[in-house]
Amino acid sequence: KDKILSPHIGLSKDLINMTLKELGKVASILGLQSSVGEEAGKKALIHYKKFIKKYEELGEQKLKELLNEPSVIIAGRPYVIYPSNVNLALPRKIISRGYNVIPLDMLPHQFDSNNHKRNVWNFTQQLTNAVNYVNKYPNLYICLISCFSCGPDSIMYHQIKADLAGNTFCYLEIDSHTAHAGFETRIGAFLDIIEERRRKDDKKLEEILTVTT
């Protein structure tokens, strides 16, 4: 009889033991000892942690390289920000305007994400981390892409709006009716605002330098 294997997998530290037990159950279903599944899970987690470390190190390196270049952090869950058929080629649209794109989960965790006591979701902690980067580095901006009727995202929208302290950001919501034209219009307006602000800032700096010299 055919069976669908659907173990509950969680990669946060609080769920590791549960995940290993689930993999043990899968091994038993496949006719193996449960310890085989658990040991395989432990080895996989070691490789996963190494990957995350290298991934964030690459992110830190890129942030240094792009220090003076306008860059947009694409924020959202992995199943939204990576598949181009889901995000309607959002990263490509931004890159075509001359901006660099940085995925949310590539940012090293260098800031305290526990400022908000109810910030219990891993994704919202990553988003808080990204907001701190944007507030620290004037060349960074956030584009948050969310799924329709997502409860945590609807809360975080108001939170990041307050935490960004007036910095420009873009919030996009996708559903089954979302089309390329709507995304292009919103992204175009977002990047136009950034460019206008940067022009004004450059003009102010030029005026200050003229006065001081």
N, C-alpha and C positions, 0 to 999 in steps of 0.2 A: 504494500500500500504506500502510495506517495505521501511524503510528509514535507511540510514547510518548516524549516528551522528558523525561529525568530527569537533569538536570545536578546535580553535587555543589556545593551552595552552602554556604559558610562565611563568617560575618561577622566572625570574630575577625581581628585584624591579621595573624596568621601564615598565614591562609588566603585573604587577599584576592587575591593573584596567581593562585592556583589557581582561585578563583571567576571571575575575569575571563577566564581561558583557557577555562573551561567554557562561559561565555556566548558566547565567540567560536565554539566548536564548534556551539552551538545555532544561531547566526546562519548558519553554513555549511550546516547541515542545511536551514535555511529558504530557502536560495538567496541569502543575503546574504554580503557580505565579513565575515570574522571580526572585523575592526577595528570594524565597526558594532556588533556585540554587546558588544565590550569597552568601547567608548566609552559605550554605553547603560548598562553596568554601573557605570562610573565616575560618571556623572551620578546614578544611583540611589543609590550609596553616599554621595554628598555630601548628598542629601536625607535619607537615613537618619541620618547623623551629626547633621544639624540637628534632626531629630525627637528623637533620643535626648537631645540637649542641652536642648531645651525641656521634654521629659518629665521629666528629672531636676530641672530648675529648678522645675517645678511641684511635684514631690515635696518639694523643700527648702522651698518656700513652705508646703505643707500641713503639714509637720512642725512648723514654727514656729506655725502656727495651732492645731495640736492639742497643743501642748506640755503642757497640763494635763488633757487628756482621754484616757481609756484607749483605746488603739488596738491593733489586731491586724495584724501583718504576715503576709499570706498568702504563704507561700513554696512554690515548686514551679516546674516548668517551664511555660512559657506555654501549651502545649497541654493542661495540666491545670488551671491556676488561672483560666483565662479562660472556656472553654466550660462553661456551666451544666449541660449534660447529662452532662458528665464529672465535674465536681466536686460534683454534686448540690446546686447552689445554695448552696454553702458560704458565700460572702461575704454572701448575703442572710440566711442563718441567724444569722450573727454580728451583722450590722447590726440585725436585729430585736430583739436584746438590748440595743441602745443603744450599741454599740461602733462606732468608726470602723474602716475597713478600708483597708490600704495594700498594693498589690501589691509583691512583692519587687523587681522590676526598675525600680520607680519611685524607689528609694532612691538618692541621689547616692553615688558612690564616694568617700568621704572618709576611709576607713581603709585601712591597709596590709593587703592580702589575702594577702601572701606569708609570713605567720607560719608556715604549715605548708608545708614544702618540696614535699610531694606534692599540694598543692592545685592541680591542673593543669586542672580543668574550669571553664569559665566560670560554670556554675550554682553550683558549690560555692564559688567565689570570691564570688559575689553573696550566698550564704548566710552566709559568714563576715563579710561586710560588715554584713549585717542583725543578726547576733549582737552585733557591736560597738555598733551603735545601741541594741539592747536593754539592753546592759550600761551604756550611758551615760545613757539616758533611762528613768526608772522607769515612765513611762506606756505604754511599748511592750512588746508580747508577740509571740511567734512561733507561728504554726500552720503546720506543714510538712505538705503533702499529697504523698504519693508513690505511685508505681505499684508494684504487687506485683512482687517479685523484682528490683528495681532495685539493682544493685551499688553504685554511687556513693552513693545515698541511704542504704543500710544502713550504710555507713561513716560518712557525715555525721551520722546519728542519734546515734551514740556521741560524735562529735566535738563537736556543738553541746551535747549534754547536759553534757559536761565544761566547755566554754567558757562556758556560761550561768551557771555558778557558783551553782546553786540557784534561779535564776529559773524561774518557771512557763512551760512551753511545751507545745504539743500536737502529737502526731505521728499523722497519719491515713494509712492505706494503702488504696488502691482497687484493686479487681479486678472481674471480671465479676459477682461475687455481692454487691458492696457495695450497700446500700440506704439510703434516707433515714433510717429509724429509727435505725440504728446510728450514723450521723453526728450526728444530733440529740442522741443520748444522750452521745456523747463530747464534742461541742462544749458542751453544757449543763454537763457536769461541769467542763470546762476553765474556762469563764467563771464558774462558781460558786466555784471555787478562787481565781480572780483577785479576785472581789468580796470574798471572805472575807479575803484578805490585805490588800486595800486598807482594809477596815474596821478590821483590827487595826493597820495603820500609822497610820490617822487617829486611832485611840484612843490610841496611844502618843504621837503628836504632841500631842494634846490634854492628856495627862497631863504631858508635859514643859513645855508652855506654862503649865499651872496651877501647877506647882512654881516656875517661874522668875518668875511674877508674884505 
